[in-house]
Amino acid sequence: MTQPRRPRRCQLSVPGSSEKMMTKAADLDLDHVFLDLEDAVAPSAKPAARGMIVAALNNLTWKPRTLCVRINDVGTQWCFDDIIEVVTGAGERLDTIMLTKAKSVSDVMFVHLLLDQLEAKLGLKRRIGIECLIEEVEGMMNVEAIAACSDRLECLIFGMGDYSASQQIQITSVGSSGSYPPDLWHYPRYKMTIACHANKIDPVDGPYANFRNEEAYLREAERAHTLGMVGKWAIHPSQVPLANRVFTPDPAAVADARKQKTAYEAALKEGLGAINVDGVMVDAASIRIVQNMIDRADLIGQASL
């Protein structure tokens, strides 16, 4: 069984311990929101935050298209209860569970098997997907195996904050490149993105902490987009339109892509393998590239011009 494809141009982080912020997030029109039980919630507040998240999922009218809860990692005392309480209380409203600090296949399969049991026990009609943060060096070393391990897995996210600590990278702000001249995150982004696309799941870029620096956020988002990532986190609502700007296909480019595909399909029927469309050479390889753009446009319901 495979999970549905979902748009993930922007994933907005919302503290699960803040009723005010969850209420505000429910009214935002975006692809994906995750209610956080991990870093945004103090240890003493985690048990109460579970109940607040359940209430918010059940009682608010949500505009975001994907509802997710970020849980604590499997090495903590909270992970088991995070899954049990949230799924038992609001499983019918939940699209995905986001596992933090996934280091190995066994971490993911712990969540997978627990969801199997809960869905059977509760009689849930919709299957809950899994999203995983790759934010430890062990996780990056095992990313190919992680990406292939579960048919519940929908996406991997590069969490450069904890990853920086894990690798002892010398930066002072999450998501920045520090004093490193090229793109500091090129290799882990590249490695994770390859693993995702090889297994037909979504690669997503993580946070940029200085939400007042729009230029830097856009630069990081564009780098991620160029490598084949499908979206980026937002830690503040002001970053949502920036992510959408980068990861939404240009309507004119989509129109050109559809035109090229139509012309190429007609040419194939005439026995032609390569054609000229508005001065551009179109063949099987170039159609594969434009098909990616068409697929992303179709996923968000974007019509051509």
N, C-alpha and C positions, 0 to 999 in steps of 0.2 A: 504494500500500500504506500502511495506517495502523498505527500502533503500538497495543499494548493499553493500556487504561486501567488505572492502578495507583493504589492509595491512597497518599497522601503527607501524612498528618496530621502526621507528624514525620519529618524527615530528620536522622539523627544523624551528625555529623562524627567521624571516627576517623583519627588519624595513621597513614599507611601505613608509617612507620618504626618503629612500636611493635608488636612481636609480642604483647605482653601486652594492650594495649588492643584489638587486633583479635580476640584470643581471647575477651576479655570481651564485646565487641560481638556476636560470633557467637551468643552464648547469650541475647541480649535479644529479647524478643517485641515487634517494632515494624514499622512499614510499610516503612521505607527506611533503609539505611545507606550512607554513601559513604566509601570509603577514600581518604585525601587524599594526593596527590603534590605539592600546591602549597604554600600558606603554612605548613602544619603540619610541613613537612619542609625541613630546611636544604639549601641548594644542593649541598653536598658529599655529602649523604646520599641524594639523589634517585635515582641509578642503582641503589643497593642496595635502596632502598625498593620499586622496581618488582618485583624478585624476591621480596621479602617479601610483597607484595600477591598476586602470582601464587600463591605457596605457600599463603597464607591462603585464597584463593578456592577452590583445589583441594582442600585438606586438611581444612579445618574444616567442621563441620556447622552451617550457617547457619539461624537462626530468622527473621531479618528477611526480609520478602517481596520486597524489591527490593534487589539488590546493584549498587552503582555505584562507579566510580572517578573521582575528581576529578583532572583532568590540568592541566598548566600551559598558559598561553595561547599562542596561535599566534605571538606575537611573541618567544617565548623559544627557547632552544636545546634545551629538553627536550620540547616538545610532541610532535614527531614520534616520538621514541623511546618516550615514555609510551604512545602509542596502539599502536605496533608491538609492543612487548614485552608489554604487558598483554593485548592481544587475542590475540596469537600463543600466549601461555602459558596463558590462562584464559578465552578467548572463549566457551566453552560454558557457563561459570558466570556470565557477566557479563550483566546486564540493560541497563545504560545507562552511557554515558560522560558526565561532567559537564565541559563546557568553561568555563573561567574567562575573565573579562574579554572577553566577546564584544562587539565593537564594530561589526561589520558583517555583512552576509549572507555575504561571502567568507570570514570567519572560520569560520562554521558549515559552509559548503560544503566547506572544506578537510577538516574532520573527517568529514563525510558521504561524500565521495568516497573518502577513505582507508579508511573502513569498508567501502564497496562492494568495493574491491579485496581487502581482507583476508578478508572473508567468502567471496568467490569463491575465493580462493587456498586458504583453509583448509577450505572445505566446511562452514562453520558452518550449523547447522540453524535456529538462532534469530537473528532480526535484532536487532542492538543499537540501542537508542534513544539519543537525544542530549538532554541537559539543558544549559541555558545560564545562566550568571550574567550578569545585567545589573548591572554595577558600575562602569561608566565613563560619563562624560557622553555620549561618542559613541554608546555602546550604547543609552542612554536616548533619544537623539535618533533613533536608527534602530530603535527597538523594534518598531514596526509591521511593518517589512520583515523583521526578524529572525524575528518570530513566525510569519511566513507562508512562510519560505523553504525548509523541508525537511520531507518527510513522515516523517523519523526523529525530529523534534523532539517531545518529550513535555511539557516544562515549561520555564518561565523562573523564575529565582530572583532576587529583589531583594537584591543584596549591598551593604548599606548601609555596610559598613566601608570598602572601597575606593572606593565611590561618594562617601563623605564627603570623602576625600582628593582625588578627581578634581574635585569641585565646590568644593573648599576650604571645606566646611562646618565651622563652628567648634564641634566637640564633643571631648570627651576620652575617651569610652568608646563602643565600637562598639554601635550599636543604641539608644543613649539619645537623648532629644530635646533635651538640653542646656538652655539657658535660653529656648528658643523656646516661646512660650505655647501655640499650638495643636499639632497633630500635625505634627512636622517632616517626616515621611515620607509625608504624605497624597498629595501630587501624584505622586511617582514610583511609589508603590504603585498609585494609581488608574490612572495612564497604562499601566503594565505589565499590570495586571489586565485592562483593557479589551482590550489587544492580544492577550492570551492567550485570553480567552473568544471573541473574534471569530474566532480560528483553531482553537478547540476543543482547546487545550492547557492545562495546569495552571499557574496562578500560585502561587508559593510565597514566603513571607517568609523573610528571612535571619536572621542570628544576633543574639542579645543576649548581650553579653560577660560581664556580671556574673551568673554562674549562681547566686549566693547570693541575688539579689534576685528572689524568686518573684513578688512583686506586680507589679513592673515588667514582667517577662517576660509575665505573663498579660495585662497591659494592652495591650502591643504585639501579642500574639497575637490578642486580641479585636478590635483595630482592623483588623488584616489580614483576619480572618475576616468582619467586617462588610462589607468592601469586595468580598468574593467570592474571596479567596484560599483555597486548600484545605489549607494546612499551613504549618509554620514549622520552621526549623532548630533543632537542639539541639547545643550544643557540649560538653555534659556529660550523662551519663545521667540526672541528677536533673531535667533539663528535659523528658525524654520524656513522663512522665505529665501534665505541664502542657500540652504541645501537644496531646496526645490528649484532654484534658479540654475544650479549647476547640473542636477541630475534629471531634469526634465528635458527630453529631446527638443531641439529647436523645431518648431512647426514647419518652417520652410525646408529644413533638411529632411524631415520625415516625408514631406510631399515629394521631394526629389527621390528619396529611397523607394517610395511606393511606385513612382513612375519608372525607375530603373528596373524594379522587379517585374512590373507588368510587361515592359518592353522585352526583357530577357526571356520571360516565359513564352512570349509570342515568337521570339527568335528561335528558341529551342524547337518549337513545332515545325519550323522551316529548316531545321538541321544546322543552325548556326550556333557556334560555341562562344563567340565574342562579338559584341556589337558596340556601336557608338551611340551614346545617349547624351545629347547636348554638349558634345565635345569631350565626354568622359568615356573611357574604355570600360565596358562592363562585361565581366565574365563570371565564372562559377565562384572564384575566390572573392571577388568584390561583392557578389550577391550575399555571400555568407556574412560579410561585414555589415552591409546595410540591413540584413535580416535581424541582426541584434537590435538595431535602432527601432525597427518596425515592431519587434516583440515588446520592447520597453514602452513604446507609445501605446500599443494595444493594451498592455497591462494596466495603464493608468487611464485608459479610455480616451486617448488623445487622437482626435481626428486630424487628417491632413488638411492643408489650406484649400 
